[in-house]
Amino acid sequence: MKIAVIGTGYVGLVTGTCFAETGNDVTCVDIDKSKVEKLSSGQVTIYEPGLEKIFVRNEKEGRLHFTTSLEEGIEDAKIIFLALPTPTGGDGNADLKYILGVAKDLGRLLKKDDYKIIVDKSTVPVGTSDKVRNTILQNAAEEIESSFDIVSNPEFLREGVAVDDFMKPDRVVIGTSSEKAKKILGELYAPFVRQGNPIIYMDEKSAELTKYAANSFLATKISFMNEIAQLCERVGADVDMVRKGIGSDERIGRRFLFPGIGYGGSCFPKDVKALEQSSREIDYDFKILKAVMQVNEKQKLHLVQKIKIYFNNDLSGKKIAFWGLAFKPNTDDIREASALTIIDELIKSGAKISAFDPEAMPNVQKELGEKIEYAENQYDALKDADILVIATEWSEFRTPDFNKMGLLLKNKVIFDGRNLFDLGQMKECGFYYVSIGRKTIGK
């Protein structure tokens, strides 16, 4: 099947590459000429485990193409996926300017007797399918109303495991009122659900809301556990024990119950805000989402307060090492990363920062420049540092050389925002160890 994917960001590149992997002929379109040149020369422009291997294979075998021309990209394509940014607008809602901009162009390019399915793959507010359809019709040069269908097909990709999520989805959600579109998309996704996971068909608006509801619910679980962690610290309970106790209940589940320094990334902050804002626009006060956002912003600063107390509110000239800068492991994405919020607050208080992240440092350097030091490896970041802060739970940080750490640090002090280490081990190694929702070791 011939497919066009408009946008080669995180969602677009994974989507196009994975569809090519199952034998489809995919053309990805982007207005960024330099990015298209890099992709056409075999260079993957994002870090995502497992993506480069299948990207190179499918480009070599001629199933994956790149262009800056929308007209060229959609020629002969039966399905057009819109994988475009929907950043937070000034009012807190998702900004649809990129999607509707492409919809205008599609209106001028679509032909009467050339049926195409246009799929909203981006995370969009309820009613976007109607807006895309109307925008296309308003800009059409001829009568094309029966020549295309609009479908909402939200993505549920987790950065760091996006390829696996796409190739083996828990479910595929397809929102359409068209039986013809339903049949074609069912055939497209059939190779991905051979193990029996469902393709769930619904109307467009329900599909659009499903994506926001999913991300907002997961963000709510995270914020809830961060609140429980706050209680644990105050009453002397252990949040890890509480997490295991409630996570074994199948009604609750084990995932997204790990406390930390708040959620970040390209999805949760934006989507929670957008759902709360769109609810407000229809005069519904979504109180839970307001609380989720408030808790998350407060949690990002939780370690900062603990660090200030440790240094008696005087961080002037203190060197603080950071392990982790990305918002989560296995990605170079630093959007809304808690580490950057913490670093900003510490710098304002007079601290100096030395940081290491396996993938995210180039992106951080673009944003922070020389405001912080960038270490060659995790141990170089510790040299002459007063304390260590762990902000991202990369696997390589989980079993470090504690003896080496103790020798490099000025003080054997760790502030762990991801609860990587066992309390007993920290006590045995002689560290002053502060984590989230657990007792402090070395008091």
CORNORRA-V888592 format. One line per field, one symbol per residue. burial: b if it has 16 or more other ideal C-beta (glycine too) atoms within 10 Angstrom, else e. A space follows every 50 residues. Layout:
burial = ???
This chain:
burial = eebbbbbbbbbbbbbbbbbbbbebbbbbbbeeeebbeebeeeebbbbbbb bbebbeebbeeebbbbbeebeebbeebbbbbbbbbbeeeeeebbbbebbb ebbebbbebbeeeebbbbbbbbbbbbebbebbbebbeeebeeebeebbbb bbbbbbbebbebbebbeebeebbbbbeeeebbebbeebbeebbeeeeebe bbebbebbbbbbebbbebbbbbbbbbbbbbebbeeebbbbebbeebbeee eeeeebbbbbbbbbbbbbbbbbbbbbbbbbeeeeebeebeebbebbeebb bbbbebbbebbeeebeebbbbbbbbbbbbbbbbbbbbbbbbbbebbbebe bbbbbbbbbbbebbeeebeeebbbbeebbebbeebbbbbbbbbbeebeeb ebeebeebbeebbbbbbbbbbebeebeebebbbbbbbbeebee
